[in-house]
């Protein structure tokens, strides 16, 4: 991590950008107060979304009401 003042950053901007491209974290600061961070934006992958794996949600549902699959009162007239 490299911390620089705004005055230093103005004078060395090109080299700071090159350092950020190289993976260095650049912090712009006033005396004893960090304000900004210069970082490279990682591109979002253009891959196809992964297909869900069967069973991947196993164990995630920890509670189910006893009447979960009981007919709803609002639907009684349609079920006759």
PDB file as gemmi writes it, atoms N, CA and C in Angstrom:
CRYST1    1.000    1.000    1.000  90.00  90.00  90.00 P 1                      
ATOM      1  N   UNK A   1       0.850  -1.175   0.000  1.00  0.00           N  
ATOM      2  CA  UNK A   1       0.000   0.000   0.000  1.00  0.00           C  
ATOM      3  C   UNK A   1       0.897   1.239   0.000  1.00  0.00           C  
ATOM      4  N   UNK A   2       0.560   2.163  -0.857  1.00  0.00           N  
ATOM      5  CA  UNK A   2       1.332   3.394  -0.995  1.00  0.00           C  
ATOM      6  C   UNK A   2       0.413   4.570  -0.671  1.00  0.00           C  
ATOM      7  N   UNK A   3       0.823   5.424   0.243  1.00  0.00           N  
ATOM      8  CA  UNK A   3       0.037   6.599   0.618  1.00  0.00           C  
ATOM      9  C   UNK A   3       0.745   7.849   0.127  1.00  0.00           C  
ATOM     10  N   UNK A   4       0.002   8.697  -0.598  1.00  0.00           N  
ATOM     11  CA  UNK A   4       0.568   9.938  -1.142  1.00  0.00           C  
ATOM     12  C   UNK A   4      -0.369  11.104  -0.853  1.00  0.00           C  
ATOM     13  N   UNK A   5       0.186  12.306  -0.825  1.00  0.00           N  
ATOM     14  CA  UNK A   5      -0.630  13.513  -0.692  1.00  0.00           C  
ATOM     15  C   UNK A   5      -1.106  13.916  -2.088  1.00  0.00           C  
ATOM     16  N   UNK A   6      -2.039  14.831  -2.145  1.00  0.00           N  
ATOM     17  CA  UNK A   6      -2.546  15.268  -3.438  1.00  0.00           C  
ATOM     18  C   UNK A   6      -1.469  15.984  -4.256  1.00  0.00           C  
ATOM     19  N   UNK A   7      -0.604  16.717  -3.596  1.00  0.00           N  
ATOM     20  CA  UNK A   7       0.478  17.407  -4.307  1.00  0.00           C  
ATOM     21  C   UNK A   7       1.428  16.393  -4.941  1.00  0.00           C  
ATOM     22  N   UNK A   8       1.777  15.353  -4.184  1.00  0.00           N  
ATOM     23  CA  UNK A   8       2.636  14.297  -4.722  1.00  0.00           C  
ATOM     24  C   UNK A   8       1.943  13.569  -5.869  1.00  0.00           C  
ATOM     25  N   UNK A   9       0.646  13.355  -5.727  1.00  0.00           N  
ATOM     26  CA  UNK A   9      -0.100  12.641  -6.756  1.00  0.00           C  
ATOM     27  C   UNK A   9      -0.138  13.418  -8.063  1.00  0.00           C  
ATOM     28  N   UNK A  10      -0.265  14.742  -7.977  1.00  0.00           N  
ATOM     29  CA  UNK A  10      -0.262  15.561  -9.194  1.00  0.00           C  
ATOM     30  C   UNK A  10       1.059  15.428  -9.936  1.00  0.00           C  
ATOM     31  N   UNK A  11       2.137  15.397  -9.207  1.00  0.00           N  
ATOM     32  CA  UNK A  11       3.459  15.328  -9.826  1.00  0.00           C  
ATOM     33  C   UNK A  11       3.775  13.931 -10.366  1.00  0.00           C  
ATOM     34  N   UNK A  12       3.213  12.883  -9.765  1.00  0.00           N  
ATOM     35  CA  UNK A  12       3.569  11.518 -10.135  1.00  0.00           C  
ATOM     36  C   UNK A  12       2.393  10.718 -10.676  1.00  0.00           C  
ATOM     37  N   UNK A  13       1.389  11.358 -11.221  1.00  0.00           N  
ATOM     38  CA  UNK A  13       0.156  10.653 -11.563  1.00  0.00           C  
ATOM     39  C   UNK A  13       0.390   9.464 -12.493  1.00  0.00           C  
ATOM     40  N   UNK A  14       1.182   9.641 -13.543  1.00  0.00           N  
ATOM     41  CA  UNK A  14       1.423   8.551 -14.487  1.00  0.00           C  
ATOM     42  C   UNK A  14       2.054   7.341 -13.812  1.00  0.00           C  
ATOM     43  N   UNK A  15       3.025   7.572 -12.947  1.00  0.00           N  
ATOM     44  CA  UNK A  15       3.671   6.448 -12.277  1.00  0.00           C  
ATOM     45  C   UNK A  15       2.740   5.801 -11.246  1.00  0.00           C  
ATOM     46  N   UNK A  16       1.851   6.576 -10.643  1.00  0.00           N  
ATOM     47  CA  UNK A  16       0.890   6.013  -9.700  1.00  0.00           C  
ATOM     48  C   UNK A  16      -0.128   5.129 -10.419  1.00  0.00           C  
ATOM     49  N   UNK A  17      -0.572   5.568 -11.582  1.00  0.00           N  
ATOM     50  CA  UNK A  17      -1.498   4.750 -12.370  1.00  0.00           C  
ATOM     51  C   UNK A  17      -0.822   3.451 -12.785  1.00  0.00           C  
ATOM     52  N   UNK A  18       0.435   3.529 -13.202  1.00  0.00           N  
ATOM     53  CA  UNK A  18       1.174   2.325 -13.576  1.00  0.00           C  
ATOM     54  C   UNK A  18       1.313   1.391 -12.379  1.00  0.00           C  
ATOM     55  N   UNK A  19       1.569   1.938 -11.203  1.00  0.00           N  
ATOM     56  CA  UNK A  19       1.683   1.118 -10.001  1.00  0.00           C  
ATOM     57  C   UNK A  19       0.344   0.448  -9.667  1.00  0.00           C  
ATOM     58  N   UNK A  20      -0.761   1.173  -9.857  1.00  0.00           N  
ATOM     59  CA  UNK A  20      -2.080   0.602  -9.600  1.00  0.00           C  
ATOM     60  C   UNK A  20      -2.359  -0.543 -10.571  1.00  0.00           C  
ATOM     61  N   UNK A  21      -1.990  -0.362 -11.854  1.00  0.00           N  
ATOM     62  CA  UNK A  21      -2.137  -1.447 -12.827  1.00  0.00           C  
ATOM     63  C   UNK A  21      -1.325  -2.663 -12.406  1.00  0.00           C  
ATOM     64  N   UNK A  22      -0.229  -2.439 -11.744  1.00  0.00           N  
ATOM     65  CA  UNK A  22       0.620  -3.523 -11.270  1.00  0.00           C  
ATOM     66  C   UNK A  22       0.121  -4.179  -9.998  1.00  0.00           C  
ATOM     67  N   UNK A  23      -0.996  -3.718  -9.455  1.00  0.00           N  
ATOM     68  CA  UNK A  23      -1.577  -4.332  -8.268  1.00  0.00           C  
ATOM     69  C   UNK A  23      -1.341  -3.567  -6.980  1.00  0.00           C  
ATOM     70  N   UNK A  24      -0.633  -2.462  -7.060  1.00  0.00           N  
ATOM     71  CA  UNK A  24      -0.370  -1.653  -5.860  1.00  0.00           C  
ATOM     72  C   UNK A  24      -1.643  -0.906  -5.461  1.00  0.00           C  
ATOM     73  N   UNK A  25      -1.888  -0.792  -4.174  1.00  0.00           N  
ATOM     74  CA  UNK A  25      -3.013  -0.011  -3.663  1.00  0.00           C  
ATOM     75  C   UNK A  25      -2.505   1.392  -3.350  1.00  0.00           C  
ATOM     76  N   UNK A  26      -3.101   2.399  -3.987  1.00  0.00           N  
ATOM     77  CA  UNK A  26      -2.673   3.787  -3.823  1.00  0.00           C  
ATOM     78  C   UNK A  26      -3.736   4.529  -3.007  1.00  0.00           C  
ATOM     79  N   UNK A  27      -3.319   5.138  -1.898  1.00  0.00           N  
ATOM     80  CA  UNK A  27      -4.225   5.910  -1.050  1.00  0.00           C  
ATOM     81  C   UNK A  27      -3.845   7.388  -1.148  1.00  0.00           C  
ATOM     82  N   UNK A  28      -4.810   8.220  -1.518  1.00  0.00           N  
ATOM     83  CA  UNK A  28      -4.613   9.667  -1.531  1.00  0.00           C  
ATOM     84  C   UNK A  28      -5.046  10.192  -0.169  1.00  0.00           C  
ATOM     85  N   UNK A  29      -4.185  11.006   0.451  1.00  0.00           N  
ATOM     86  CA  UNK A  29      -4.486  11.441   1.811  1.00  0.00           C  
ATOM     87  C   UNK A  29      -4.057  12.880   2.043  1.00  0.00           C  
ATOM     88  N   UNK A  30      -4.754  13.505   2.962  1.00  0.00           N  
ATOM     89  CA  UNK A  30      -4.293  14.755   3.543  1.00  0.00           C  
ATOM     90  C   UNK A  30      -3.539  14.333   4.797  1.00  0.00           C  
ATOM     91  N   UNK A  31      -2.835  15.219   5.443  1.00  0.00           N  
ATOM     92  CA  UNK A  31      -2.085  14.799   6.633  1.00  0.00           C  
ATOM     93  C   UNK A  31      -2.959  14.031   7.637  1.00  0.00           C  
ATOM     94  N   UNK A  32      -2.574  12.782   7.875  1.00  0.00           N  
ATOM     95  CA  UNK A  32      -3.235  11.889   8.829  1.00  0.00           C  
ATOM     96  C   UNK A  32      -4.701  11.592   8.522  1.00  0.00           C  
ATOM     97  N   UNK A  33      -5.109  11.717   7.255  1.00  0.00           N  
ATOM     98  CA  UNK A  33      -6.512  11.468   6.930  1.00  0.00           C  
ATOM     99  C   UNK A  33      -6.630  10.883   5.516  1.00  0.00           C  
ATOM    100  N   UNK A  34      -6.751   9.548   5.377  1.00  0.00           N  
ATOM    101  CA  UNK A  34      -6.934   8.959   4.060  1.00  0.00           C  
ATOM    102  C   UNK A  34      -8.286   9.356   3.468  1.00  0.00           C  
ATOM    103  N   UNK A  35      -8.292   9.707   2.164  1.00  0.00           N  
ATOM    104  CA  UNK A  35      -9.524  10.183   1.540  1.00  0.00           C  
ATOM    105  C   UNK A  35      -9.975   9.352   0.347  1.00  0.00           C  
ATOM    106  N   UNK A  36      -9.046   8.957  -0.519  1.00  0.00           N  
ATOM    107  CA  UNK A  36      -9.402   8.244  -1.744  1.00  0.00           C  
ATOM    108  C   UNK A  36      -8.490   7.045  -1.944  1.00  0.00           C  
ATOM    109  N   UNK A  37      -8.980   6.069  -2.733  1.00  0.00           N  
ATOM    110  CA  UNK A  37      -8.158   4.921  -3.072  1.00  0.00           C  
ATOM    111  C   UNK A  37      -8.175   4.745  -4.585  1.00  0.00           C  
ATOM    112  N   UNK A  38      -7.003   4.560  -5.176  1.00  0.00           N  
ATOM    113  CA  UNK A  38      -6.873   4.316  -6.606  1.00  0.00           C  
ATOM    114  C   UNK A  38      -6.689   2.820  -6.793  1.00  0.00           C  
ATOM    115  N   UNK A  39      -7.590   2.203  -7.550  1.00  0.00           N  
ATOM    116  CA  UNK A  39      -7.521   0.760  -7.757  1.00  0.00           C  
ATOM    117  C   UNK A  39      -7.972   0.424  -9.174  1.00  0.00           C  
ATOM    118  N   UNK A  40      -7.527  -0.701  -9.671  1.00  0.00           N  
ATOM    119  CA  UNK A  40      -7.920  -1.183 -10.989  1.00  0.00           C  
ATOM    120  C   UNK A  40      -9.273  -1.871 -10.865  1.00  0.00           C  
ATOM    121  N   UNK A  41     -10.152  -1.601 -11.816  1.00  0.00           N  
ATOM    122  CA  UNK A  41     -11.452  -2.257 -11.839  1.00  0.00           C  
ATOM    123  C   UNK A  41     -11.288  -3.579 -12.580  1.00  0.00           C  
ATOM    124  N   UNK A  42     -11.660  -4.673 -11.925  1.00  0.00           N  
ATOM    125  CA  UNK A  42     -11.564  -5.965 -12.581  1.00  0.00           C  
ATOM    126  C   UNK A  42     -12.782  -6.161 -13.469  1.00  0.00           C  
ATOM    127  N   UNK A  43     -12.576  -6.587 -14.705  1.00  0.00           N  
ATOM    128  CA  UNK A  43     -13.713  -6.741 -15.615  1.00  0.00           C  
ATOM    129  C   UNK A  43     -14.632  -7.879 -15.178  1.00  0.00           C  
ATOM    130  N   UNK A  44     -15.915  -7.698 -15.450  1.00  0.00           N  
ATOM    131  CA  UNK A  44     -16.899  -8.722 -15.136  1.00  0.00           C  
ATOM    132  C   UNK A  44     -16.793  -9.807 -16.193  1.00  0.00           C  
ATOM    133  N   UNK A  45     -16.798 -11.029 -15.750  1.00  0.00           N  
ATOM    134  CA  UNK A  45     -16.668 -12.159 -16.662  1.00  0.00           C  
ATOM    135  C   UNK A  45     -17.882 -12.230 -17.589  1.00  0.00           C  
ATOM    136  N   UNK A  46     -17.643 -12.570 -18.843  1.00  0.00           N  
ATOM    137  CA  UNK A  46     -18.716 -12.700 -19.821  1.00  0.00           C  
ATOM    138  C   UNK A  46     -19.135 -14.165 -19.991  1.00  0.00           C  
ATOM    139  N   UNK A  47     -18.786 -15.009 -19.032  1.00  0.00           N  
ATOM    140  CA  UNK A  47     -19.139 -16.421 -19.101  1.00  0.00           C  
ATOM    141  C   UNK A  47     -20.646 -16.598 -18.972  1.00  0.00           C  
ATOM    142  N   UNK A  48     -21.121 -17.733 -19.449  1.00  0.00           N  
ATOM    143  CA  UNK A  48     -22.520 -18.088 -19.254  1.00  0.00           C  
ATOM    144  C   UNK A  48     -22.741 -18.389 -17.777  1.00  0.00           C  
ATOM    145  N   UNK A  49     -23.915 -18.086 -17.261  1.00  0.00           N  
ATOM    146  CA  UNK A  49     -24.177 -18.406 -15.857  1.00  0.00           C  
ATOM    147  C   UNK A  49     -24.072 -19.923 -15.630  1.00  0.00           C  
ATOM    148  N   UNK A  50     -23.590 -20.283 -14.471  1.00  0.00           N  
ATOM    149  CA  UNK A  50     -23.451 -21.698 -14.156  1.00  0.00           C  
ATOM    150  C   UNK A  50     -24.820 -22.316 -13.928  1.00  0.00           C  
ATOM    151  N   UNK A  51     -24.965 -23.553 -14.387  1.00  0.00           N  
ATOM    152  CA  UNK A  51     -26.221 -24.252 -14.148  1.00  0.00           C  
ATOM    153  C   UNK A  51     -26.278 -24.721 -12.699  1.00  0.00           C  
ATOM    154  N   UNK A  52     -27.443 -24.624 -12.097  1.00  0.00           N  
ATOM    155  CA  UNK A  52     -27.557 -25.046 -10.708  1.00  0.00           C  
ATOM    156  C   UNK A  52     -27.291 -26.543 -10.576  1.00  0.00           C  
ATOM    157  N   UNK A  53     -26.721 -26.914  -9.484  1.00  0.00           N  
ATOM    158  CA  UNK A  53     -26.447 -28.314  -9.206  1.00  0.00           C  
ATOM    159  C   UNK A  53     -27.566 -28.867  -8.330  1.00  0.00           C  
ATOM    160  N   UNK A  54     -28.124 -30.011  -8.727  1.00  0.00           N  
ATOM    161  CA  UNK A  54     -29.166 -30.628  -7.926  1.00  0.00           C  
ATOM    162  C   UNK A  54     -28.613 -30.972  -6.548  1.00  0.00           C  
ATOM    163  N   UNK A  55     -29.362 -30.633  -5.531  1.00  0.00           N  
ATOM    164  CA  UNK A  55     -28.956 -30.929  -4.163  1.00  0.00           C  
ATOM    165  C   UNK A  55     -28.112 -29.848  -3.523  1.00  0.00           C  
ATOM    166  N   UNK A  56     -27.834 -28.763  -4.249  1.00  0.00           N  
ATOM    167  CA  UNK A  56     -26.972 -27.726  -3.685  1.00  0.00           C  
ATOM    168  C   UNK A  56     -27.641 -26.945  -2.550  1.00  0.00           C  
ATOM    169  N   UNK A  57     -28.978 -27.009  -2.451  1.00  0.00           N  
ATOM    170  CA  UNK A  57     -29.684 -26.308  -1.383  1.00  0.00           C  
ATOM    171  C   UNK A  57     -30.028 -27.206  -0.209  1.00  0.00           C  
ATOM    172  N   UNK A  58     -29.548 -28.435  -0.235  1.00  0.00           N  
ATOM    173  CA  UNK A  58     -29.864 -29.387   0.828  1.00  0.00           C  
ATOM    174  C   UNK A  58     -29.438 -28.831   2.192  1.00  0.00           C  
ATOM    175  N   UNK A  59     -30.372 -28.873   3.138  1.00  0.00           N  
ATOM    176  CA  UNK A  59     -30.081 -28.418   4.488  1.00  0.00           C  
ATOM    177  C   UNK A  59     -30.338 -26.940   4.719  1.00  0.00           C  
ATOM    178  N   UNK A  60     -30.734 -26.192   3.672  1.00  0.00           N  
ATOM    179  CA  UNK A  60     -30.955 -24.756   3.836  1.00  0.00           C  
ATOM    180  C   UNK A  60     -32.321 -24.448   4.458  1.00  0.00           C  
ATOM    181  N   UNK A  61     -33.329 -25.311   4.215  1.00  0.00           N  
ATOM    182  CA  UNK A  61     -34.647 -25.100   4.823  1.00  0.00           C  
ATOM    183  C   UNK A  61     -34.633 -25.792   6.170  1.00  0.00           C  
ATOM    184  N   UNK A  62     -34.748 -24.999   7.232  1.00  0.00           N  
ATOM    185  CA  UNK A  62     -34.645 -25.569   8.575  1.00  0.00           C  
ATOM    186  C   UNK A  62     -35.991 -25.697   9.267  1.00  0.00           C  
ATOM    187  N   UNK A  63     -37.049 -25.077   8.722  1.00  0.00           N  
ATOM    188  CA  UNK A  63     -38.369 -25.167   9.340  1.00  0.00           C  
ATOM    189  C   UNK A  63     -39.420 -25.129   8.253  1.00  0.00           C  
ATOM    190  N   UNK A  64     -40.437 -26.015   8.393  1.00  0.00           N  
ATOM    191  CA  UNK A  64     -41.582 -25.981   7.499  1.00  0.00           C  
ATOM    192  C   UNK A  64     -42.827 -26.231   8.344  1.00  0.00           C  
ATOM    193  N   UNK A  65     -43.833 -25.391   8.195  1.00  0.00           N  
ATOM    194  CA  UNK A  65     -45.061 -25.512   8.982  1.00  0.00           C  
ATOM    195  C   UNK A  65     -45.742 -26.845   8.685  1.00  0.00           C  
ATOM    196  N   UNK A  66     -46.460 -27.387   9.685  1.00  0.00           N  
ATOM    197  CA  UNK A  66     -47.155 -28.669   9.516  1.00  0.00           C  
ATOM    198  C   UNK A  66     -48.217 -28.598   8.420  1.00  0.00           C  
ATOM    199  N   UNK A  67     -48.855 -27.433   8.249  1.00  0.00           N  
ATOM    200  CA  UNK A  67     -49.913 -27.292   7.253  1.00  0.00           C  
ATOM    201  C   UNK A  67     -49.402 -26.656   5.956  1.00  0.00           C  
ATOM    202  N   UNK A  68     -48.145 -26.827   5.671  1.00  0.00           N  
ATOM    203  CA  UNK A  68     -47.543 -26.195   4.490  1.00  0.00           C  
ATOM    204  C   UNK A  68     -48.299 -26.517   3.202  1.00  0.00           C  
ATOM    205  N   UNK A  69     -48.695 -27.790   3.022  1.00  0.00           N  
ATOM    206  CA  UNK A  69     -49.349 -28.174   1.769  1.00  0.00           C  
ATOM    207  C   UNK A  69     -50.867 -28.326   1.910  1.00  0.00           C  
ATOM    208  N   UNK A  70     -51.433 -27.812   2.988  1.00  0.00           N  
ATOM    209  CA  UNK A  70     -52.884 -27.852   3.173  1.00  0.00           C  
ATOM    210  C   UNK A  70     -53.547 -26.855   2.237  1.00  0.00           C  
ATOM    211  N   UNK A  71     -54.785 -27.161   1.779  1.00  0.00           N  
ATOM    212  CA  UNK A  71     -55.480 -26.223   0.886  1.00  0.00           C  
ATOM    213  C   UNK A  71     -55.743 -24.886   1.591  1.00  0.00           C  
ATOM    214  N   UNK A  72     -55.674 -23.815   0.837  1.00  0.00           N  
ATOM    215  CA  UNK A  72     -55.933 -22.482   1.377  1.00  0.00           C  
ATOM    216  C   UNK A  72     -57.428 -22.250   1.521  1.00  0.00           C  
ATOM    217  N   UNK A  73     -57.845 -21.555   2.579  1.00  0.00           N  
ATOM    218  CA  UNK A  73     -59.256 -21.260   2.799  1.00  0.00           C  
ATOM    219  C   UNK A  73     -59.845 -20.449   1.649  1.00  0.00           C  
ATOM    220  N   UNK A  74     -59.070 -19.573   1.057  1.00  0.00           N  
ATOM    221  CA  UNK A  74     -59.545 -18.734  -0.036  1.00  0.00           C  
ATOM    222  C   UNK A  74     -59.857 -19.545  -1.303  1.00  0.00           C  
ATOM    223  N   UNK A  75     -59.333 -20.745  -1.394  1.00  0.00           N  
ATOM    224  CA  UNK A  75     -59.498 -21.529  -2.613  1.00  0.00           C  
ATOM    225  C   UNK A  75     -60.555 -22.625  -2.480  1.00  0.00           C  
ATOM    226  N   UNK A  76     -61.258 -22.732  -1.334  1.00  0.00           N  
ATOM    227  CA  UNK A  76     -62.220 -23.824  -1.109  1.00  0.00           C  
ATOM    228  C   UNK A  76     -63.293 -23.864  -2.170  1.00  0.00           C  
ATOM    229  N   UNK A  77     -63.862 -22.718  -2.531  1.00  0.00           N  
ATOM    230  CA  UNK A  77     -64.951 -22.708  -3.508  1.00  0.00           C  
ATOM    231  C   UNK A  77     -64.494 -23.184  -4.881  1.00  0.00           C  
ATOM    232  N   UNK A  78     -63.225 -23.038  -5.230  1.00  0.00           N  
ATOM    233  CA  UNK A  78     -62.720 -23.484  -6.527  1.00  0.00           C  
ATOM    234  C   UNK A  78     -62.385 -24.967  -6.536  1.00  0.00           C  
ATOM    235  N   UNK A  79     -62.269 -25.566  -5.354  1.00  0.00           N  
ATOM    236  CA  UNK A  79     -61.865 -26.956  -5.258  1.00  0.00           C  
ATOM    237  C   UNK A  79     -63.077 -27.891  -5.140  1.00  0.00           C  
ATOM    238  N   UNK A  80     -64.300 -27.355  -5.086  1.00  0.00           N  
ATOM    239  CA  UNK A  80     -65.506 -28.187  -4.950  1.00  0.00           C  
ATOM    240  C   UNK A  80     -65.993 -28.682  -6.275  1.00  0.00           C  
TER     241      UNK A  80                                                      
END                                                                             
